[in-house]
Amino acid sequence: MFHKVALGVSGGVDSAVAALLLKRAGYQVEGVFMRNWDSNYEAGYCSDENDFADATFVCRKLNIPLHRVYFIKEYWNEVFTVLLQEYQTGFTPNPDILCNRYIKFDSFYQHCRNNLGIDVIATGHYANTSFGPFLEYYNKTEDVKLLQPKDKFKDQTFFLSQVKQYSLKRCMFPLANLLKTEVREIAKKEGLLNVANKKDSTGICFIGKKKFQDFIAEYIDTKKGQFIDIDTGRIVGVHEGLHKWTVGQRCCLPNCRDAYFVLKKDLATNNIYVVAGTKHSALWNNICITMPPHWIRREPLELTENGVLNCYFRFQHTKPLAPCKTVKNSEGLTIILKNNLRAITEGQYAVLYKDGECLGSAKMKNICHNFVF
């Protein structure tokens, strides 16, 4: 049905093997390398020159044209500006989810349609859809489901949980049925040695080797406040900004016998409430309130008809799925977990799953803390 595919090529092993599999399947592949950050003008770091060299090597070896495109303005407006705003309001955002929604599955998709004349994209994400890894079950009259891949450890559906239907319906995920170990082995056998053993990128891409607190200080002014022990009300230290801390993080306060961990950030007073010990009961919670959800397909019938959705929850992509009950409230969702989880964080996304399908996600705005006095 489709013959020409635009593949996002990052310079890593996953997109390299995705390109190889697309070629083997008989598709005409156009590689697209995206640059989203300009380290010439901004404080951050960008490794894209090295990555572009690796992407060029892969595309030459596979005889694939490679286009270099710039989404710096789009990334700044849709992702980085939002990130700064949320840090300033006490939230802990997830830029990778925003990047996929607004850049890789919007700006990139639109660029391929408008400038390359291609209606189908592909990526090296570990994910799958109901239309199949190569859109072999594509049906323009149906909505597509976002499904978990074979490799449950590398599963990246968490990061795709805000992607919209129009681009997901026309996206191939060639790695859907492969394990990461298999992907590296394929790269070695094909002589793609410059990427076969290349480390996966982790963390926020533009920070590089900088400490996050040093990087974010380039953009948000220092505003000192106090660390307050939630149990005693005692001031146990001073911080230089809410944006430099996240729930569950160890504070490393001097002259304190106990190890303190962030519990909650108070925007009104600019204070951070902390607890002694990583196993403090207040850090372990099972109820969160969200903003309006984004459903990949539509609101689940179970929720619409019964008022309660029994499903699974995740707010960090490497953590196991946790059983929960989800109900609607006047502004979003209320999620009640079967078991307490540590350091559920305002600003992060509650991503919901059922029967191997990623249903969608919603940004958490309030956590119901378990206080025991």
C-alpha positions as CSV (number, residue, x, y, z in Angstrom):
1,M,0.0,0.0,0.0
2,F,2.9,2.4,0.9
3,H,6.2,2.5,-1.0
4,K,8.0,5.6,0.2
5,V,8.8,6.1,3.9
6,A,10.5,9.0,5.8
7,L,12.6,7.6,8.7
8,G,13.8,9.7,11.6
9,V,17.5,8.8,11.7
10,S,19.2,9.8,15.0
11,G,22.7,8.3,14.6
12,G,21.9,5.5,17.0
13,V,21.6,1.8,16.5
14,D,17.8,1.7,16.7
15,S,17.1,4.0,13.8
16,A,20.0,2.4,11.8
17,V,18.4,-1.1,12.1
18,A,15.0,0.4,11.4
19,A,16.4,1.7,8.2
20,L,17.9,-1.6,7.3
21,L,14.6,-3.5,8.0
22,L,12.6,-1.0,5.9
23,K,15.1,-1.5,3.0
24,R,14.8,-5.2,3.3
25,A,11.0,-4.9,3.2
26,G,11.3,-3.2,-0.2
27,Y,10.5,0.4,0.9
28,Q,12.0,3.5,-0.7
29,V,13.5,5.1,2.4
30,E,14.3,8.8,2.9
31,G,16.4,9.5,6.1
32,V,15.7,12.6,8.1
33,F,18.0,13.9,10.8
34,M,16.4,16.4,13.2
35,R,18.2,19.1,15.0
36,N,16.1,20.5,17.8
37,W,18.7,22.5,19.9
38,D,21.1,25.2,19.0
39,S,24.1,25.1,21.4
40,N,25.7,28.0,19.5
41,Y,23.3,30.4,21.2
42,E,22.0,28.5,24.2
43,A,23.6,27.2,27.4
44,G,22.9,23.6,26.7
45,Y,24.9,20.9,25.0
46,C,24.1,19.3,21.7
47,S,25.9,16.1,20.5
48,D,24.3,16.3,17.0
49,E,27.5,16.8,15.0
50,N,28.8,13.4,16.2
51,D,25.3,11.9,15.8
52,F,25.0,13.4,12.3
53,A,28.3,11.8,11.3
54,D,27.0,8.4,12.5
55,A,23.7,8.9,10.7
56,T,25.6,9.9,7.5
57,F,27.7,6.7,7.7
58,V,24.6,4.5,8.1
59,C,22.7,6.1,5.3
60,R,25.6,5.9,2.9
61,K,26.2,2.2,3.7
62,L,22.5,1.5,3.2
63,N,22.2,3.8,0.1
64,I,19.6,6.0,1.7
65,P,19.3,9.8,1.0
66,L,19.7,11.8,4.2
67,H,18.0,15.2,4.8
68,R,18.9,17.5,7.7
69,V,16.1,19.5,9.1
70,Y,15.9,22.1,11.9
71,F,13.1,22.3,14.4
72,I,14.9,24.6,16.8
73,K,12.1,27.2,17.0
74,E,9.4,24.6,17.3
75,Y,11.3,22.8,20.1
76,W,11.9,26.1,21.9
77,N,8.2,27.1,21.7
78,E,6.5,23.8,22.2
79,V,8.8,22.0,24.6
80,F,11.5,24.0,26.2
81,T,9.4,27.1,27.1
82,V,6.8,24.7,28.6
83,L,9.5,23.0,30.6
84,L,10.7,26.3,32.1
85,Q,7.1,27.4,32.9
86,E,6.3,24.1,34.7
87,Y,9.5,24.1,36.7
88,Q,8.8,27.7,37.8
89,T,5.3,26.6,39.0
90,G,6.6,23.7,41.1
91,F,6.0,20.9,38.6
92,T,8.5,18.3,37.3
93,P,7.8,18.1,33.5
94,N,8.7,15.4,31.0
95,P,10.2,17.0,27.9
96,D,10.5,13.6,26.1
97,I,6.7,13.2,26.0
98,L,6.3,16.7,24.8
99,C,9.0,16.3,22.1
100,N,7.3,13.3,20.7
101,R,3.9,14.9,20.7
102,Y,4.9,18.2,19.1
103,I,8.2,17.6,17.3
104,K,8.7,14.0,16.1
105,F,5.0,13.2,15.5
106,D,3.9,16.6,14.4
107,S,6.5,19.0,13.0
108,F,8.5,16.1,11.6
109,Y,5.4,14.4,10.1
110,Q,4.2,17.7,8.6
111,H,7.6,18.4,7.1
112,C,7.7,15.0,5.4
113,R,4.3,15.6,4.0
114,N,4.8,19.1,2.8
115,N,8.5,19.0,1.7
116,L,9.3,15.4,0.8
117,G,5.9,14.4,-0.5
118,I,5.8,11.4,1.9
119,D,2.7,10.5,3.9
120,V,4.2,7.7,6.0
121,I,6.9,8.1,8.7
122,A,8.9,5.5,10.6
123,T,11.0,5.7,13.8
124,G,13.3,3.5,15.8
125,H,11.1,3.5,18.9
126,Y,10.3,0.3,20.7
127,A,6.5,0.3,20.1
128,N,3.9,-1.2,18.0
129,T,0.4,-0.4,16.7
130,S,-2.7,-2.4,15.7
131,F,-1.8,-1.6,12.0
132,G,1.4,-3.6,12.4
133,P,5.1,-2.7,12.4
134,F,5.1,-1.9,8.7
135,L,1.4,-0.7,8.4
136,E,0.5,-4.1,6.9
137,Y,-2.9,-3.9,8.5
138,Y,-3.5,-0.2,7.7
139,N,-7.2,0.8,7.4
140,K,-7.9,4.5,6.8
141,T,-11.4,4.1,8.3
142,E,-10.2,2.8,11.6
143,D,-8.5,4.4,14.6
144,V,-5.1,2.9,15.5
145,K,-4.2,1.4,18.8
146,L,-0.8,2.0,20.4
147,L,0.6,-1.3,21.6
148,Q,3.5,-2.5,23.7
149,P,6.4,-4.0,21.8
150,K,8.1,-7.4,22.2
151,D,10.9,-5.9,24.3
152,K,9.0,-4.9,27.5
153,F,12.1,-3.5,29.2
154,K,12.8,-1.1,26.3
155,D,9.1,-0.3,25.8
156,Q,8.8,3.3,24.8
157,T,5.1,3.6,24.5
158,F,5.3,5.7,27.7
159,F,7.0,8.5,25.8
160,L,4.4,8.2,22.9
161,S,1.3,8.4,25.2
162,Q,0.4,12.0,24.1
163,V,0.8,11.3,20.3
164,K,-2.2,12.1,18.2
165,Q,-4.1,9.8,15.8
166,Y,-3.3,11.5,12.5
167,S,0.4,10.8,12.7
168,L,0.3,7.6,14.6
169,K,-2.0,6.1,12.0
170,R,0.8,6.6,9.4
171,C,3.8,5.6,11.5
172,M,5.8,2.4,11.1
173,F,7.7,0.9,14.1
174,P,10.1,-1.7,12.4
175,L,11.6,-2.7,15.8
176,A,8.2,-3.7,17.3
177,N,9.0,-7.5,17.3
178,L,12.7,-7.3,18.2
179,L,14.6,-7.2,21.5
180,K,17.4,-4.7,22.0
181,T,20.0,-7.4,22.0
182,E,18.7,-8.6,18.6
183,V,18.9,-5.1,17.2
184,R,22.5,-4.8,18.2
185,E,23.3,-8.2,16.8
186,I,21.7,-7.3,13.4
187,A,23.8,-4.1,13.3
188,K,27.0,-6.0,13.9
189,K,26.2,-8.6,11.2
190,E,25.5,-5.8,8.7
191,G,28.7,-4.0,9.5
192,L,27.1,-1.0,11.1
193,L,29.9,-1.1,13.7
194,N,29.9,2.7,14.4
195,V,26.5,2.4,16.0
196,A,26.2,-1.3,16.9
197,N,27.7,-0.8,20.4
198,K,26.9,2.9,20.8
199,K,25.4,3.8,24.1
200,D,21.8,4.7,24.3
201,S,21.0,8.4,24.9
202,T,19.6,9.0,28.4
203,G,18.3,12.0,30.2
204,I,17.4,15.3,28.7
205,C,19.4,15.4,25.5
206,F,20.6,19.1,25.5
207,I,22.0,19.0,29.1
208,G,24.9,16.7,28.1
209,K,27.3,16.2,31.0
210,K,26.2,19.2,32.9
211,K,24.4,18.7,36.3
212,F,20.8,19.5,35.8
213,Q,20.8,22.1,38.6
214,D,23.6,24.0,36.9
215,F,21.9,23.9,33.5
216,I,18.5,25.1,34.7
217,A,20.1,27.9,36.6
218,E,21.0,29.5,33.2
219,Y,17.3,30.1,32.6
220,I,15.5,30.5,35.9
221,D,16.6,33.0,38.5
222,T,17.7,31.8,42.0
223,K,15.0,32.2,44.6
224,K,16.0,31.0,48.0
225,G,13.7,29.2,50.3
226,Q,13.7,26.8,53.3
227,F,13.8,23.1,53.7
228,I,11.2,22.2,56.4
229,D,10.9,18.9,58.1
230,I,7.2,18.0,57.6
231,D,7.1,16.0,60.9
232,T,8.7,18.6,63.2
233,G,8.2,21.9,61.4
234,R,11.9,22.5,61.9
235,I,13.9,24.4,59.3
236,V,16.7,22.0,58.3
237,G,18.3,23.9,55.4
238,V,18.1,26.4,52.6
239,H,17.6,25.9,48.9
240,E,18.1,28.1,45.9
241,G,14.9,27.4,43.9
242,L,12.0,25.0,43.7
243,H,13.0,24.3,40.1
244,K,16.2,22.6,41.2
245,W,14.4,19.9,43.1
246,T,11.9,17.0,42.5
247,V,9.9,14.8,44.7
248,G,11.8,11.9,46.2
249,Q,15.2,13.5,45.6
250,R,17.8,13.3,48.4
251,C,18.7,16.8,49.7
252,C,22.2,16.1,51.1
253,L,21.8,18.7,53.8
254,P,24.9,19.5,55.9
255,N,24.8,19.1,59.7
256,C,21.8,16.8,59.6
257,R,21.9,13.4,61.1
258,D,19.1,12.1,59.0
259,A,19.0,11.8,55.2
260,Y,16.2,14.1,54.0
261,F,14.1,13.6,50.9
262,V,11.9,16.1,49.0
263,L,8.2,15.5,49.7
264,K,6.4,18.6,48.4
265,K,7.2,22.0,46.9
266,D,5.1,25.0,48.2
267,L,4.9,27.6,45.4
268,A,3.1,30.2,47.7
269,T,5.9,30.2,50.3
270,N,8.8,29.0,48.2
271,N,9.5,26.4,50.8
272,I,10.2,22.7,50.3
273,Y,8.8,20.2,52.7
274,V,11.1,17.2,53.4
275,V,10.9,13.9,55.2
276,A,13.6,11.9,57.0
277,G,14.3,8.6,55.3
278,T,13.6,7.3,51.9
279,K,10.9,4.9,53.3
280,H,8.9,7.6,55.1
281,S,5.2,6.8,54.7
282,A,4.4,10.3,53.2
283,L,6.6,9.5,50.2
284,W,4.5,6.4,49.4
285,N,1.0,7.2,48.0
286,N,-1.7,5.6,46.0
287,I,-4.1,8.4,44.8
288,C,-3.4,11.1,42.2
289,I,-5.6,13.7,40.5
290,T,-4.8,14.6,36.9
291,M,-5.6,17.2,34.3
292,P,-7.8,16.3,31.3
293,P,-6.5,13.0,29.7
294,H,-5.3,12.5,26.2
295,W,-6.7,9.2,24.9
296,I,-4.8,7.7,22.0
297,R,-8.0,6.4,20.4
298,R,-11.0,7.4,22.5
299,E,-12.2,7.3,26.0
300,P,-12.3,3.6,27.0
301,L,-15.9,2.2,26.9
302,E,-15.4,0.7,30.3
303,L,-14.9,4.1,31.8
304,T,-17.7,5.7,29.8
305,E,-20.3,3.0,30.5
306,N,-19.3,1.8,34.0
307,G,-17.7,4.9,35.4
308,V,-14.6,2.9,36.5
309,L,-11.7,1.8,34.4
310,N,-9.6,-1.1,35.8
311,C,-6.2,-0.8,34.1
312,Y,-2.5,-0.3,34.8
313,F,-0.5,2.8,35.7
314,R,3.0,4.0,35.1
315,F,4.6,7.4,35.8
316,Q,8.2,6.3,35.0
317,H,8.9,4.3,31.9
318,T,11.3,1.8,33.5
319,K,9.0,0.9,36.4
320,P,6.6,-2.1,36.4
321,L,3.0,-1.5,35.5
322,A,0.9,-1.0,38.6
323,P,-2.8,-2.1,38.8
324,C,-5.2,0.8,39.5
325,K,-8.8,2.0,39.2
326,T,-9.5,5.1,37.3
327,V,-12.6,7.4,37.5
328,K,-13.5,10.7,36.0
329,N,-13.7,13.9,38.0
330,S,-14.8,17.4,37.1
331,E,-11.3,18.4,35.7
332,G,-9.6,15.1,34.7
333,L,-9.1,11.7,36.3
334,T,-8.7,10.3,39.8
335,I,-6.4,7.3,39.8
336,I,-6.4,4.9,42.8
337,L,-3.6,2.5,42.9
338,K,-3.8,-1.0,44.4
339,N,-0.5,-0.5,46.1
340,N,1.4,2.6,47.2
341,L,4.2,3.8,45.0
342,R,7.2,6.0,46.0
343,A,7.5,9.6,44.9
344,I,4.6,10.0,42.5
345,T,5.2,13.5,41.2
346,E,3.1,16.5,40.2
347,G,3.8,17.5,36.6
348,Q,4.7,13.9,35.5
349,Y,2.4,11.9,33.3
350,A,0.1,9.1,34.5
351,V,0.3,6.7,31.6
352,L,-2.5,4.1,31.5
353,Y,-2.4,0.6,30.0
354,K,-4.8,-2.4,29.4
355,D,-4.3,-5.7,27.7
356,G,-1.0,-4.6,26.1
357,E,-2.4,-1.3,24.8
358,C,-1.3,2.1,25.8
359,L,-4.6,3.9,26.3
360,G,-3.1,7.4,26.7
361,S,-2.0,9.7,29.5
362,A,-2.8,12.7,31.7
363,K,-0.6,15.1,33.6
364,M,-0.8,14.7,37.3
365,K,-1.6,17.9,39.2
366,N,-2.1,16.7,42.8
367,I,-0.9,13.8,44.9
368,C,-2.9,12.7,48.0
369,H,-0.2,12.2,50.5
370,N,-0.3,9.7,53.3
371,F,0.5,11.6,56.5
372,V,0.8,9.7,59.8
373,F,1.2,11.7,62.9
